[in-house]
Amino acid sequence: MRAALLTADPLAKVMATRSVARRWRLARLQPCSSGTCVMPDQPAWPDQPELVAPRQLPRRGKAGSPATRIALWHSLAHIEFVAIDLALDMAGRFGTQMGPDFTGDFLAVAADEAMHFSLLARKLTTLGSFYGALPAHGGLWQAACDTRHDVAARLAIVPMVLEARGLDITPQTIRTVEAQGDRHGVRILERILADEIRHVRFGTLHFTDWCKTQNLVPQHEWQLLLKRHFRGALKPPFNSSARKSAGLPRSYLDGIV
């Protein structure tokens, strides 16, 4: 896991991630590889894309234009690239504490994110571009830094807020891409949405189990950790059906939105 995190080249990171997930499934990981190593605070990333603050990202321009379409797919590819490292870090940093089921679930998430990134990177090439061609959001790893010493906080913020947000906004992205007549793009996004529901469910289940060991009410503890660690506000729209399927019913948002 640590070696995959410290792999900068995107294709090599994808291959390393798939390898560690496969070796875990086959029970071929050495003890250090299965969650007892000290994880780095910062993954290795390629020199490109240039990472900037959200306000510094260029505007996408005219809706449906080639440049706007490339910007959309590039943004999605970057999110999935960072998501590989978020899942690897979750498994490696907290796996010993939380147990083998936890490790296996998040290595499966990492393998999914690697596959998603590969699909999106190939999509960019069909549009005449590539991952790294545009600047990208530089703050996506911040949630991992802020919660690196607290598994409950990490679960509450990364899968149960950031990934859950993907459940909310992906349906609109699908409609946008469908309106462009891009059926190939729609299929990619539908696959990602289905997988992300499962990823959020993993986070919710392990968060709930952790709360039970501490005699805490999951909904109340999640709201407390949200106020403590999340920089921002939860805003509609909310994909209630997808959230419910992922174990996050609307009641989790009561009193905070």
N, C-alpha and C positions, 0 to 999 in steps of 0.2 A: 504494500500500500504506500509506504513512504517512497519507494523508488518510483512508483507511478506518479505520485504527487510532484516529485522532483524531476520529471520528464517534461521538457519545455515544448518540443516539437509536437504539434497537434496530432499528426498521424501516429507518431510513436507513443504519445500518451493514450490514444485510443487503443492501440495494440497492447500496451502494458496493462491497461485497465481490464481489457477482456481476458488477458492471461491470468491476472490475479483472481478475478471472479471465477474463472474456470478451475483454477487450482484449488480454490476454496471448496467449490462443489465436489471436487474429487478428493478432498481431504489430503491435499499434497502441500499445503503451506507449512513452513517451519514455524515454531512458536513465536519468534519475533515478528514474522510476517503476518501473524494472525491477531495482532492488536496490542503487543506489548512494547513496541518501539516508541520512542519519543517522536511525535509528529512535528514537522516544520510549521512555523507560524505563517509562512508564505509559500505557496506552490511555485514551481518554475513555470513561466509562461514565455511564449515567443516574443521577439522584439516587436512584431506587428500582430495585432492591431495596436496603435497608440491608444493608451488608456487615459480618458479625460473625465472631468466632472460632467454630470448629465447636462448642465446648462451650456456646456461647450460643444455638445454634439451638434453637427450640422442639421439644419431642418431638411426634411425629406423631400420637399418640393411638391410639384403637382401630383395629385392622386393618380395612380395608375401608370405614371411615366416609368420608363426603364430604370432611371436612377432611383426613384422612390421604391420600386419593387426590390432592387438590389439592397437598398438601405434596410428594408424590412427584414429580408432573409439574413442579412449580415447580423443585424441585431439579435435575431432569434438564435443564430449559430453561436454568437458570443455567450448568450445566456446558457445554452446547453454545454458549451465548453467549460465555463466556470462551474456548472452543476456537476460535472464529472469530479472535480476536485472537492466540492462540498460533500459529495457522497463518500468519496475515498477517505476524507478526513473524519467524517462521522464514524465510519467503520473502524478506522485505525486508532483514533483518539479515544473513543469510548467503548470499543468492542470488549475489552477485557472486563471493564466494569459491568457492562450490560449483558454479556453472554453471547454464545455462538449464534442464536437465532437473530439477534440484533445485527451482528457482524454480517451474517449471510444475507439478511434483508437489504442492508445498505450497500453491500458489494453488488447485489443484483441491481439496485438502483444505479450504481455507478456504471455498470455494463449497459443498462438501458440508455443512460445519458450519453455514453460514448457512441451508441448506435444512432441516437437522435442527432448528435453533432455530425456524424458521418453523412447522414441523409441531407442535412442542411448545407454542409460544405459542398456536397455534390450538386445540390440545387443551385448554389451560387455559381458553380462552373457552367451550368447550362445557361445561365444568364450572362455569361461573359465576364464573371468576376471571380473572387476567391476570398476565403477568410483571411482577414488581415488587411484588406484593401481599404477599409474605412476605419476611422476612430471608433472606439467602443466605450461603454460605460465602465468607469474605473472603480466603482464602489461596490460591486457585487460581492466581493470577498469580505467586506466589512462586518457583515453579520457573523461570519465565522470567527473573526478576530474578537468580536465583542463577547462571544459565548464560548470561548475555547476552554474555559475551566468549569463549565456547568452543562451537563448533558440535558437536563430538563429545559434550560433556556435555549440550547441549540435546537432541540426538537420543537419547542414552542414557536421559534422564530423562522427556522429554515423550511421544514416541510409544512408547518401548520399556518404560516403566514405567506412566505415568499412563493413557495410552490403552489399553495392554495390560490394565490393571486393569479397564477397561470390558468387555473381552472376557470376563473372568472372572465378573463380577457380573451382566451383562445377562441371561444365560439364566435366573437365578433371578427377576429382575424380570419377565421374560416370563411365567414360570410364575405369579407372583403376580397379574399383570394378567389372565392367562387365567382364573385361578380366580374372578376377579370378573366374568367373562362379557364382558369388554371386548375384543372382537375388533379394533376399530379401534385401540386402544392397542397390541395385540400386533403388528399390521402395522407400526406406526410403529417399535416397538423392533426388530423383525426387520430392517427396512430400515437402521436405524442400526447394528446389529450387523454386517451385511454390509459396510457402508461402512467401519466402523472396522477391520475386518480388513485392508482395503486400505490404510488410513492407517498402521497399524502396520507393514505391509509396506514402505511407502515409507520410513519411518524406519529400519527394519532394513537395507534395501538401501543407503541412503545412508551409514549408519553403517559397514556392511561395506566399502563402497567407500573411505570415508575411512581406515579401518584399513589397507586394502591399500596406500594411498599412503604410510602411515607404517611399513609392515612390522610391523604389530601383529596379534595374534590377536584377532578380534572378541569372542569370548566372554570372554576374560580381560580385555580392555580395558573391556568393558561392566561387568563385576563391579567393577573398580577404580573406575570413575566412579560406579557406584552407591554404593559405600561413601563416596566423597568428597562426593557432592552430594545424595543422597536422605535426607530426614529421615523416618525411619520404618523399618518392616520389611515385607517381602513376605510375605503370609499367604495360605494357601489359603482358598477353593477356587481351583484354576487350571484354566482351560479349555484343556486340552492340545491338542485338535484345532484350535481357532481360533488358538492361539498358533503351532502348527506351520505352519498355512496362511499366517500372517503372517511366517514366517521366524524365529520364536523357539521352537526346540525345547526340550523339558524340560531338556536338558543345560545351558542357560544358567543354570538355577537350582541346579545341583549345587553343594553346599558352602555355600550361603547361605540355604537354607530347610530 
